[in-house]
Amino acid sequence: MSLQLMTYLVVGATFALYIFIAIKAKAATTGEFYVAGKGVHPVLNGMATGADWMSAASFISMAGLIAFKGYDASVFLMGWTGGYCLLAMLLAPYLRKYGKFTVPEFIGDRYYSNIARVVAVICLITASLTYVIGQMKGIGVAFSRFLELPFEMGLLVGMIIVFIYAVMGGMKGVTYTQIAQYCVLIFAYTVPAIFISLHLTGTAIPQLGLGAHMGGDANNMFLLDKLDKTLVDLGFHEYTLQKGNTLNIFLYTLSLMIGTAGLPHVITRFFTVPKVKDARSSVGWSLVFIAILYTTAPAVGAMARLNLMETIHPTSGDQAGQWLKYEERPSWFKNWEKTGLLKFEDKNGDGRIQYVGKGNKEFKNEMVKVDRDIMVLANPEIAKLPNWVIALVAAGGIAAALSTAAGLLLAISSSISHDLLKGIIAPNMTDKGELLASRIAMAGSICVAGYFGLHPPGFAAQVVALAFGLAASSIFPALMMGIFVKRINNIGAVLGMLSGLGITLVYIFWFKGWFFVPGTAMAPNNAAHWFLGIAPEAFGAVGAMVNFAVAYVVSGITPAPPEHIQHLVEDIRVPGVVRR
């Protein structure tokens, strides 16, 4: 059976499953639409959270980043998993105990202000829309290759699928769809990794294969040693060498950690379990399910990079030491060229593909584009795995992007319908009217996200990192101070959120070139001009510090919160006092 037919069958079957689940689990009330009726088992919720969390950035882009950045990409592994520990200990149980539908609702009540609620909605929409752009990029990449559609058409198909099951099912439908999507994506991620690890090292467990000896290598080198040597010989940096600024790596990791703990679509997942105890248990289970992929990703990234280099410049066999002839390029190379995500330019006219780093002065790099988002999807093809494995990876990548996109869009729509319309503008709105408003808001969000998905400001994981920075600088500090500091008042919280979000947005927009004025001294995308060498993706941690500082200072010179609000903060933290 051809790869295209196999892919259509596998991806089509998963789509049919998602839509079937959405129809069977259609939300009939606002409680089911927003928090699945608060009746999801902790283990199932942990699985759904895993799917909600492991987006296109995790499935498609993270291993691609690891493949090309090596050691420095460890910030994603540490930041994204460490953030879940913060979420488990500091936020999830308390927010579930408070028992409301959305994060802005908690902020509005805790800071006794509709202005605070509106600011929280603005912060939520800003972070979530930025995040969902990355998912749309991932959807387009997966569809454009495996269904042989143009990037734009693939993105449109993905938008339609998300619209069907997210708008129809709400949180109830999305939850059970995400459980199915987790099963698809984790199977799709680990099976190829096992095959490739066996082929390269003879070890079936990829996590162990990363540190194992190369099975067919004459010198019996370790896999990472082999990769280091291969890259250095071709003019690249060593794979295992730290190349980035230590301060930037630290702040990048911190930004991803607190951004994780402040992501509204993840926090909302812990409102769906029956009891406060279940919220903490649910976080633990989600960590287990996430760890399966996150401990596999370093092996996938390293093996993908080695396979890519060995394809173009073999170090063994009859062609050892020779560059690949362009006319003899393998089918996977031709397939990805069609998408425009892989491009070759024969600069010296010798008909061979030279792929070198800046340290190689003998040749010019002729691989003018190798999109990092293709590595996980192309890896099974590069390793010449069976067609059913390649089709499975396509289904997994699409499942990862769709599951997170649905969760994000649900968070956006609920903030618009529940927090703005029902909470402030039209408090007498009926449940039926609120459900309709939620579905209209979600449809509009899908259109906006799709538009920006066509013109993303970077590759999937980079765009997602920006979203984490925005969540870190605005939402996380407000939640932390709202739960643990009674003295923070509404004025301090509002100015803190606006300051943190504002300074982070300005820094990101400036250094991404969106505010850049030609002729000014500070050129965009130039690391030499970054403040203390801090990348835009890492600046969320600085924004969070600004948020905390402004909130503390302003609250200290303005009146304390009302007494009933201070009691509310105590009630949230004291065991045995349960709010419904």
NORPE-V951988 format. One record per residue. N is the residue number from 1. OMEGA is omega as a letter, one per 40 degrees, with the letter a starting at -180 (* if undefined). Layout:
BEGIN
N_OMEGA / N_OMEGA
END
This chain:
BEGIN
1_a / 2_i / 3_a / 4_i / 5_i / 6_a / 7_i / 8_a / 9_a / 10_a / 11_i / 12_i / 13_i / 14_i / 15_i / 16_i / 17_a / 18_a / 19_i / 20_i / 21_a / 22_i / 23_a / 24_a / 25_a / 26_a / 27_a / 28_a / 29_i / 30_i / 31_i / 32_a / 33_a / 34_a / 35_i / 36_i / 37_a / 38_a / 39_a / 40_i / 41_a / 42_a / 43_i / 44_i / 45_i / 46_i / 47_i / 48_i / 49_i / 50_i / 51_i / 52_a / 53_a / 54_a / 55_i / 56_i / 57_a / 58_a / 59_a / 60_a / 61_a / 62_i / 63_i / 64_i / 65_i / 66_a / 67_a / 68_a / 69_i / 70_a / 71_a / 72_i / 73_i / 74_i / 75_a / 76_i / 77_a / 78_a / 79_a / 80_i / 81_i / 82_i / 83_i / 84_i / 85_i / 86_a / 87_a / 88_a / 89_a / 90_a / 91_a / 92_a / 93_a / 94_i / 95_i / 96_i / 97_i / 98_i / 99_i / 100_a / 101_a / 102_i / 103_i / 104_i / 105_i / 106_a / 107_i / 108_i / 109_a / 110_a / 111_i / 112_a / 113_i / 114_i / 115_i / 116_i / 117_i / 118_i / 119_i / 120_i / 121_i / 122_i / 123_a / 124_a / 125_i / 126_a / 127_a / 128_i / 129_i / 130_a / 131_a / 132_i / 133_i / 134_i / 135_i / 136_i / 137_i / 138_i / 139_a / 140_i / 141_a / 142_a / 143_a / 144_i / 145_a / 146_i / 147_i / 148_i / 149_i / 150_a / 151_a / 152_a / 153_i / 154_i / 155_i / 156_i / 157_i / 158_i / 159_a / 160_i / 161_i / 162_a / 163_a / 164_a / 165_i / 166_a / 167_a / 168_a / 169_a / 170_a / 171_i / 172_i / 173_a / 174_a / 175_a / 176_i / 177_a / 178_i / 179_i / 180_a / 181_i / 182_i / 183_a / 184_a / 185_a / 186_i / 187_a / 188_a / 189_a / 190_a / 191_i / 192_a / 193_i / 194_i / 195_a / 196_i / 197_i / 198_a / 199_a / 200_a / 201_a / 202_a / 203_a / 204_a / 205_a / 206_a / 207_i / 208_i / 209_a / 210_a / 211_a / 212_i / 213_i / 214_a / 215_a / 216_a / 217_a / 218_a / 219_i / 220_a / 221_i / 222_a / 223_a / 224_i / 225_i / 226_a / 227_i / 228_a / 229_a / 230_a / 231_a / 232_i / 233_a / 234_i / 235_i / 236_i / 237_i / 238_a / 239_a / 240_a / 241_i / 242_a / 243_a / 244_i / 245_a / 246_i / 247_i / 248_i / 249_i / 250_a / 251_i / 252_i / 253_i / 254_i / 255_i / 256_a / 257_a / 258_i / 259_i / 260_a / 261_a / 262_a / 263_a / 264_a / 265_i / 266_i / 267_a / 268_i / 269_a / 270_i / 271_a / 272_a / 273_a / 274_a / 275_i / 276_i / 277_a / 278_a / 279_i / 280_i / 281_a / 282_i / 283_i / 284_i / 285_i / 286_i / 287_i / 288_a / 289_i / 290_a / 291_i / 292_i / 293_a / 294_i / 295_i / 296_a / 297_i / 298_i / 299_i / 300_a / 301_a / 302_a / 303_i / 304_a / 305_i / 306_i / 307_i / 308_a / 309_a / 310_i / 311_a / 312_a / 313_a / 314_i / 315_i / 316_i / 317_a / 318_a / 319_a / 320_i / 321_a / 322_i / 323_i / 324_i / 325_a / 326_a / 327_i / 328_a / 329_a / 330_a / 331_a / 332_a / 333_i / 334_a / 335_a / 336_i / 337_a / 338_a / 339_a / 340_a / 341_i / 342_a / 343_i / 344_i / 345_a / 346_a / 347_a / 348_i / 349_a / 350_i / 351_i / 352_a / 353_i / 354_i / 355_a / 356_i / 357_a / 358_a / 359_i / 360_a / 361_a / 362_a / 363_i / 364_i / 365_a / 366_i / 367_a / 368_i / 369_i / 370_a / 371_a / 372_a / 373_a / 374_a / 375_a / 376_a / 377_a / 378_a / 379_i / 380_i / 381_i / 382_a / 383_i / 384_i / 385_a / 386_a / 387_a / 388_i / 389_i / 390_i / 391_i / 392_i / 393_i / 394_i / 395_i / 396_i / 397_i / 398_i / 399_a / 400_a / 401_a / 402_a / 403_a / 404_i / 405_i / 406_i / 407_i / 408_a / 409_i / 410_i / 411_i / 412_a / 413_a / 414_i / 415_i / 416_a / 417_a / 418_a / 419_a / 420_a / 421_a / 422_a / 423_a / 424_a / 425_a / 426_a / 427_a / 428_i / 429_i / 430_i / 431_a / 432_i / 433_i / 434_i / 435_i / 436_i / 437_i / 438_a / 439_i / 440_i / 441_i / 442_i / 443_i / 444_i / 445_i / 446_i / 447_i / 448_a / 449_i / 450_i / 451_a / 452_i / 453_i / 454_a / 455_a / 456_i / 457_i / 458_i / 459_a / 460_a / 461_i / 462_i / 463_i / 464_i / 465_i / 466_i / 467_i / 468_i / 469_i / 470_i / 471_a / 472_a / 473_a / 474_a / 475_a / 476_i / 477_a / 478_i / 479_a / 480_a / 481_i / 482_a / 483_a / 484_a / 485_a / 486_a / 487_a / 488_a / 489_a / 490_a / 491_i / 492_a / 493_a / 494_i / 495_i / 496_i / 497_a / 498_a / 499_a / 500_i / 501_a / 502_a / 503_i / 504_i / 505_a / 506_a / 507_a / 508_a / 509_a / 510_a / 511_i / 512_i / 513_a / 514_i / 515_a / 516_i / 517_a / 518_i / 519_i / 520_a / 521_a / 522_a / 523_i / 524_i / 525_i / 526_a / 527_a / 528_a / 529_i / 530_i / 531_a / 532_i / 533_a / 534_a / 535_i / 536_a / 537_a / 538_a / 539_i / 540_i / 541_i / 542_i / 543_i / 544_i / 545_i / 546_i / 547_i / 548_a / 549_a / 550_a / 551_a / 552_a / 553_a / 554_i / 555_a / 556_a / 557_i / 558_a / 559_i / 560_i / 561_i / 562_a / 563_a / 564_i / 565_i / 566_i / 567_i / 568_i / 569_i / 570_a / 571_a / 572_a / 573_a / 574_i / 575_i / 576_i / 577_a / 578_i / 579_i / 580_*
END
